[in-house]
């Protein structure tokens, strides 16, 4: 247990962290795992069976994991920038350091596998392939209609767009000089206008999850809501239920993201601002450890799953009659994905992206929750 604590805890030497946020990251990345697991296991499932129907709902639920990540990023990056002005070059260099060492490692692995297994490669031949690789390396898939070599990397395009946009907004609108009410109203009404725009015109509506995080920061930082009732877990349950119901009635669209915008706000404000049951759940150490290595896990778990199912298809070809594989394979698949993720975290992400705040073996490893502190690098 001490080895796990030394390895997967992250010390925050210059500030205290919201500890439950680490657990929420672990939960969010597990949801993402479920999406890819149910997609790959589907050929083994009996058509229209209860298991296959359930797996479709699990896929819908899992998709909201990325939206939860966006809310957390909105909170963290905005909070870091609104409190203290940072030179843009230093800020951008830190964002690059946070993203690229781990991403580049996984990207190279994908390129090597594309050469070794051409049948699985997404890269076109000739000059088009070179351009495609460059586009992927600079995180263009997602914001632009470009296929992603690393399937999940589309979300990094959204993240980096937010990284570039929010300091420009803060600077150009002089938001640090305005009171919190003005900032809150600005982002609140901007979210309403943008939801209306995306509802009629389409586009990257999931970007609005970042604004949910921004509003969350403004409310928590000013301590405007006290004695919060235990709304966190009911809000999370409503987020999950709304996704299922909207899928059942084929009415997802912009409604889905509007509801997630609200429910994730309520869920996080309870977890971050109280010491209630929701906060205690997401402070659970193994969940936080998964959250601390969630970026490594996010990038490489799909590759581990793909390898596992390639082996399974050789040993036990899909027959569309093996629903038991869904249930038996779920814990096995999750364990398998933890191994390369931990290796990537230990040898790449932690030393090269988190090195300046790595926990010494003898140092305290858990920071207390504070309503007025943020983890500026996660």
Rosetta blueprint (number, residue, H / E / L):
1 X L
2 X H
3 X H
4 X H
5 X H
6 X H
7 X H
8 X H
9 X L
10 X L
11 X L
12 X L
13 X L
14 X L
15 X L
16 X L
17 X L
18 X L
19 X H
20 X H
21 X H
22 X H
23 X H
24 X H
25 X H
26 X H
27 X H
28 X H
29 X H
30 X H
31 X H
32 X H
33 X H
34 X H
35 X H
36 X H
37 X H
38 X H
39 X H
40 X H
41 X H
42 X H
43 X H
44 X H
45 X L
46 X L
47 X L
48 X L
49 X L
50 X H
51 X H
52 X H
53 X H
54 X H
55 X H
56 X H
57 X H
58 X H
59 X H
60 X H
61 X H
62 X H
63 X L
64 X H
65 X H
66 X H
67 X H
68 X H
69 X H
70 X H
71 X H
72 X H
73 X H
74 X H
75 X H
76 X H
77 X H
78 X H
79 X H
80 X H
81 X H
82 X H
83 X H
84 X L
85 X L
86 X L
87 X L
88 X H
89 X H
90 X H
91 X H
92 X H
93 X H
94 X H
95 X H
96 X H
97 X H
98 X H
99 X H
100 X H
101 X H
102 X H
103 X H
104 X H
105 X H
106 X H
107 X H
108 X H
109 X H
110 X H
111 X H
112 X H
113 X H
114 X H
115 X H
116 X H
117 X L
118 X H
119 X H
120 X H
121 X L
122 X L
123 X L
124 X L
125 X L
126 X H
127 X H
128 X H
129 X H
130 X H
131 X H
132 X H
133 X H
134 X H
135 X H
136 X H
137 X H
138 X L
139 X L
140 X L
141 X E
142 X L
143 X L
144 X E
145 X L
146 X L
147 X L
148 X L
149 X L
150 X L
151 X H
152 X H
153 X H
154 X H
155 X H
156 X H
157 X H
158 X H
159 X H
160 X H
161 X H
162 X H
163 X H
164 X H
165 X H
166 X H
167 X H
168 X H
169 X H
170 X H
171 X H
172 X H
173 X L
174 X L
175 X H
176 X H
177 X H
178 X L
179 X L
180 X H
181 X H
182 X H
183 X H
184 X H
185 X H
186 X H
187 X H
188 X H
189 X H
190 X H
191 X H
192 X H
193 X H
194 X H
195 X H
196 X H
197 X H
198 X H
199 X H
200 X H
201 X H
202 X L
203 X L
204 X L
205 X H
206 X H
207 X H
208 X H
209 X H
210 X H
211 X H
212 X H
213 X H
214 X H
215 X H
216 X H
217 X H
218 X H
219 X H
220 X H
221 X H
222 X L
223 X L
224 X L
225 X L
226 X L
227 X L
228 X L
229 X L
230 X L
231 X L
232 X H
233 X H
234 X H
235 X H
236 X H
237 X H
238 X H
239 X H
240 X H
241 X H
242 X H
243 X H
244 X H
245 X H
246 X H
247 X H
248 X H
249 X L
250 X L
251 X L
252 X L
253 X H
254 X H
255 X H
256 X H
257 X H
258 X H
259 X H
260 X H
261 X H
262 X H
263 X H
264 X H
265 X H
266 X H
267 X H
268 X H
269 X H
270 X H
271 X H
272 X H
273 X H
274 X L
275 X L
276 X L
277 X H
278 X H
279 X H
280 X H
281 X H
282 X L
283 X L
284 X L
285 X H
286 X H
287 X H
288 X H
289 X H
290 X H
291 X H
292 X H
293 X L
294 X H
295 X H
296 X H
297 X H
298 X H
299 X H
300 X H
301 X H
302 X H
303 X H
304 X H
305 X H
306 X H
307 X H
308 X H
309 X H
310 X H
311 X H
312 X H
313 X H
314 X H
315 X H
316 X L
317 X L
318 X L
319 X L
320 X L
321 X L
322 X L
323 X L
324 X H
325 X H
326 X H
327 X H
328 X H
329 X H
330 X H
331 X H
332 X H
333 X H
334 X H
335 X H
336 X H
337 X H
338 X H
339 X H
340 X H
341 X H
342 X H
343 X H
344 X H
345 X H
346 X H
347 X H
348 X H
349 X H
350 X H
351 X H
352 X H
353 X H
354 X L
355 X H
356 X H
357 X H
358 X L
359 X L
360 X L
361 X L
362 X L
363 X L
364 X L
365 X L
366 X L
367 X L
368 X L
369 X L
370 X L
371 X L
372 X L
373 X L
374 X L
375 X L
376 X L
377 X L
378 X L
